[in-house]
Amino acid sequence: MKTAGVIAEFDPFHNGHSYFLRRVRELTSADFIIAVMSGDYTQRGNAAVMGKRLRAKAAMLNGADAVIELPVQYSTASAELFAYAGVSLLDKLGCVDTLCFGTETADLKILCLAADILSSETDEYKEILNSYLKKGMNYPEARMKAAAETMQGTEITDASFRADELSDVLRGSNNILAIEYLKALKKLGSGMQPLNIKRESVDHDSVNTFGIYSSAKNIRETLKTTNSFESVAGYLPENTLSYLREHFSMDFPVYNDDLSLLYKYSLEMETEPSLIRYADMSTDLARRIIKHRNEFQTVSQFTELIKTRNITYTRISRALLHTLLRITKEDIGKYRDAGTAGYARVIGFRKEASGLIDRMNEKSSVPVLTRLSDHRKYIKAPFDRMLEDTLRSSYIYDSVIKDIYDTDITPDISHMAVSEDDMILI
């Protein structure tokens, strides 16, 4: 039984994602595909535009056999922790043979070399990195430029690659995540084999479209600008359109600014020392937040207001979201020390994949939850706190849906398994 694993947000699930899952099946000949998916909040530090069950159903209609929720502490983290947690979770399932991911480049060897350099942090790399940081460059940019210079002229890249060309390769959003996946595989000593699938037609954050393909970012922005589902329907798989039309303006879309009042309240309750507790929060950022707090209008406006050359918009978005959701550095440290992933919560699976669920239960080194009501029976500290905080974060998301659309969403803890077509949503 061959099983492939993917890590994704699918926010929203579009034709590019459908193509990717088809290629995973073709290239691996996998009997099953497991998707570890972000829940109601994403790695860019925002609320997901579409709830997790809608996205899980779309993924299962288009190739995924089971969808496992990535805990909110990791789904909202930096690329390094997001990737490490996703890989760790798939690895602990004990039944995944191949880890598949999309990349802007087809050359996996270059990404593997970058992963090795960033993992080992040689003296040469650190010296180059520090030189860029001293010039005022932000850390993510300096890190990739330093890796590119260190790679230049190696046996794999040879002298034909200039450092700036390598830097461009490493700067791709999918390539950045791919490097982190490869680092995680190495650090974990995982037996999963990496397989990259080159992204075609449209880049990750591109505003351009190509036929039926568009980036998720462009779909979200178009949806927000037009407030029309039909304006983006052509970029979504046809087999998802009927049920998404039914849900449009009932429980999606959700935008981060819809949570602005909650953000404002959370910041008003903090001081500079208390803010520093939260993940992705630095002393300088906490100081800027307190200094400009009274100028808060919306979370997007405030994030733009306080960003600097060295503190990126995405970094601020994650820090503000962690403040709202009470995700602290201390808690994340405890989870890392305890093994990163302490459970695997299944939020949907195809009925034909019941054998996969049995295999996960047999092979997994962590509890596989298909009945959330049993969570207290199986999950041990500190991961009971991880799940409780993830559930609480979903309650906040659901309350925003109630406020916007006057639609009640069944809370996770009391959510019953629902059979739809040939799949079960939990």
N, C-alpha and C positions, 0 to 999 in steps of 0.2 A: 504493500500500500504506500504509494508516494504522496507526500503532502508538501505543498508549497506555502510559505508564509509571506504576507505583505503587511506593511505598516502605513497607515494613511489617515487622512482627515475626511476626504470625500465631501468637501463643503463648498458647493453641493456636488453630488455625484454626476459627472458629465460624460460625454462621448469619449473623451480622452481616457478616462478611468476605465470605461468599458473595453476600449481597445487594449489597454494595459493588461487587464485580467485575461482577455483572450490570448494575448501573447504569452502570459505566464503559463497558461494551460498548454499552449502549443509547444513551448520551448522546454518545459519540464515533464510533459506527459503526466502531470499530477492527477491523481484520483480525486484529491481534495485541495481546496485553497482556503486557508484561514486568514482572515483580515483582522489585525489589531487596529482598532479605529478610535480616534478621539471621540469623547462623548459630547457634552453640550458646550465645551469651550476649546479653543484651538491654540496652536503653537504661536500664532501671531499676537496672542494676548487679547483675543476678542471672544464674544459669544458667537457660537456657530450660527450661521444664517438659517440653518435648517436643523431641526432636532435630530437626535441620534437614531431614533427608530425609523424615521423617514429615510435617513441615509443608509441605515443598515438594510432596509428592505430593497432599496435601489441596488446596493452592492450584491445582494443575494439573487436578485433578478438577472444580474449580469455577470455571474461567474463565481462569486464568493460562496462557499459552502457553510461557513460559520463566521460570525462577527463577535469579537471579544472587545470589551470596552477598555481603553487605556485610561487608568486612573487620572483624575483631574490634575493631580500634582505633577504629572509627567506630560499630559497633553498640552499644558500651558507653559512648559519649560523651554529652556534654550535648546538649540538643535542637538547639542551633545547629550543632554539628559533625556530629551524626548526619544532620541535614537537608541540610547543605551537601555532605557526602560522597555521600549518596544521589542528590541532584540532579546533582552533578558527574559521577557514574558514568553516569547515564542520558544526560546531555548528550554525554558522550564517545562513546557508542555511535553517535551520528550518525544515528539512524533513528527517534527518538522524537518524535512530533508534539505530544503532549499529556501534561502531568504532572497526574495525578488524585490527590486526597487528600480524606479525610473531614474534616468540620468540625461543630462544634455549631451554628454560625450559618449561615444561607443567604446572608448578605450578604458577598460576596467583596470589595466595595469598601472596607468597613471594615477588613478584614484587610490589603488592599493599602496603605491609608493607614497602618496601624500598622507595616507592614513598611518603608514609606518613612521614617517617623519614627525607627524603631530603626536604620535603615541610616545615616541622615544625622546623627543625634545633634545636633540643633540646640542652641544655647545655652539656649533655654527648657527643652527636655527635660532637659538635663544639670543645670540648676539645680533642677528639681523632683525629679529622681532623687536628687541629693545630699541634699536636704532629708529625704527618706524614709529614706535610709541612715543619716543622723545620728540619726534617731529610733530606730534599732536594728532596722529592718525588714530581713529577708533580701533578697538581691539580686534573685532572680526575682520576688518580690512587688513590690518597689519599682520594678522595671523596668516591669512592666505597669501599675501605678498611674500612673507618670509618663507613660507613653505615652497612657493614657486621658485624663489631664488636658490633655496637649498636643493631643490630637485634638478635645477638646470645642469645639463651636462652629465647626468648620471647615465648608467648603461641603458636604462629603460627609456629615458626621454631624449638622450643624446643632445649634441650642441645645436641641432637644427631647430630646437624649440627655444625661443627667447623667453626670458623670465616674465615679460609682460603678457606673452601668449599663454603661458602656463597659468599665470594669475587669472586671466580671463576664464580659462577652463574651470579653475577651482572656485570662481566666484558664482557660478551657476547655482541657483537655489536647490535644484535636485542633486547636483554634484556635491554640494556642502553636506546635505543629509546622507548621501551615499558614503562619503568619507567617514562620517560619524557611525554609520552602520558597520563599516569595515573595521573601524577602531573597536567597536563594541564586540564584534565577533572575535577579534584577537584577544581582547582583555578577558573575555569570558571563557576562552578556550573552547568555543562552540564548535560542534561538528557540522553545523549547518553550512552549506555551500552557497557563496554569494552568486547571484546572477543579475546583471544589469540589463535593462531594456531601454534603448535610446528613445528619448522623447521626440515625437515627430510633430511637424506642422506648426505648433504654437508653443512659445516659451512659457515658463511657469507663471510669471506675472505680466505677461504681454497684454496690451490693450488691443492687439490685432487679432483677427479671426481668420480661419482658413476653412472654408466650406462649413462642415458640421462641427468643427472644432474651435473651442475657445478656452482660455484659461479660467480657472475657478474665480480668480480675482476679477476678471472682466465680467463674468456672469453676475457676481455679487454687485459690482458697481452698476451694471446695466439695470439689474433688478431694482436697485435703490433709486436710480435716476428716473426710471420709467414707471415704477410701481405696477408693472404689467408682466404677468407670467409669460404671455405670448412673445414678449421681446427676447426671451432667452430659451424658449421651448425647443428651438431648432438645434441647440447645443446639448440637449439632454437626451438620453436614450428613449426611444419611442415607447418602449414597454414600461416606462415610469410615468409617462405624461398624464394618463387618466387619473391615477390616484394623487399625483402632485397637484393637479388642477383642483381636485376636491379639497385639498388641504391648504391651498393658497388663500391667504387672508383669513385663515381659520387658526393655524398654529405656526405659520411661517409666512414671510421672512421675519427674522429677528436681527436687529443691528445693534452694535455696541452702544450707540447713543441712546437706545431705548432703556439702558441701565444707568443713565447719567445721574438721576436723583439718588440711586443707591450708591454710586461712586462718591458723590458729593457728601452724603451722610457719612460714609466710611472714613473719608479723609478728615472730616470735621472732628471725628472721635479720636484722632491720632495726634501724637506729638513727634517731634523730630527723632528722639531716641526710640520711641515705639515703632516708628515706620521702618527703622533699620532692621527690625526682626524679620521682615518679609522677604521672600525669595526674589532675587534680581534687584533688590533695593540697595543702592550705595549711599554713603554719607552725603555726597554731593547732590544726589537726586532727592534724597529726603529733605535736604535743606531747601532746594528749589521748590519742592511741593509745598512746604510750609510757607515759604516766602510769597508764593503766587496763589495760594489756596483761595483767597477771596475773589480772585478773577475767574474762578471756575464757572463756565456756562454749560458746556457739554463735555463729555470725556474726550471726544476727538479734538475739540478746540483746545482743551487744557493740555492734552498730550503735545499738540503742535506748539503751544505756547512755551512749554518748559524744555523742549528738546534742545540739545546743543550739538556742536560738531562731534563731541566725544560720547554723547549719550543718545543713542539712536531712538527713533520713534518706536520701533518694535520692542526695544528693551524697556522703555517707559511703559508701554502698553502692558507688558507682562507684569512689571512691578505693581502697577495700579490694580490690575486684576487680582494679583496675589494678595494685595491689601484688602480688596473687597471680599475675597473668598477665604481670607485668613490662612493662607498657605505660607508657613514660616520656613526659614533656613534650617532651624533646629529640627523640625519635623522631617524635612527631606533628608537631612543627615542621618536621622534615626532609621529611615526606610532604607537608605543606601547601606548602612551598617548591618541591617538585618537581612540583606539579600535583594533589595530593590523591588522585586515582585513577590507578593505574598499570597496572591490568589489570581484566578483567571475568571472573570465574570462574562459569561456568554449572554449576549443580548439578542441573539437571533441565530437560527440555523435552518438549513434546508432539511425537510423530512427525510430525504434520501441520504442525508449525511449523519443519520443517527449512529451509524457505525463509527464515524469519526469522533463523535462525542464519547462513545464507549472507549475508544482507543485513548483519547485524552485522559479520561478518568483512570485508565489503567497505567499510563506512562507518566503522567504529570507528577512533578515533585511539589506542586502547590495545589490547593483545593480548586476544583473546577466547579463554579457555581452556575447551575441552571435553574435553581430555585432560590431566589434572593432571600426569601423568608427564613431560610436555614443558615444565613450567613454567620450568625453568632455561634452556631454549633461548630463551624469548621475553621473560621479565621481567628488566628492568634495575634496577640499584640506584637508589634505596633500596627499591624496591618488592619486591625479592626478599626482603628482611627482613620486610616487611609480611606477605607470604604465609606465610613460614616461621613467624612468630609466630602467625598465625591457625591454621595447621595444628597447632602445638604446643598451642594452647589447646583445640582439638578433641580432641587426644590425652588431655588432662587430663579433659575431659568424658566421654570414652569410658571412661577408667579408673574414674571414679566409677560409671558404669553397671555395669561389671564387678564392682565391689565390692558394689554394692547387689543386683544381680540375677544375678550370675554369668553374664552374657551378654557374649560377645565381639562387639565392633563392629569391622568391618574399618577399619583406619586409612585416612584420606583419601588418602594418597599411593599406596597400593596398591589403592584401591577401584576395581573394574572397573565400567564402565557396565552397568546392569541394565535390561532391557526389561520393563516392567510394563504390561499392558493397551495403551493407545495412547500411552505416555510412556516416556521414558528418564531414569533417575536415574543421576547420575554420581558 
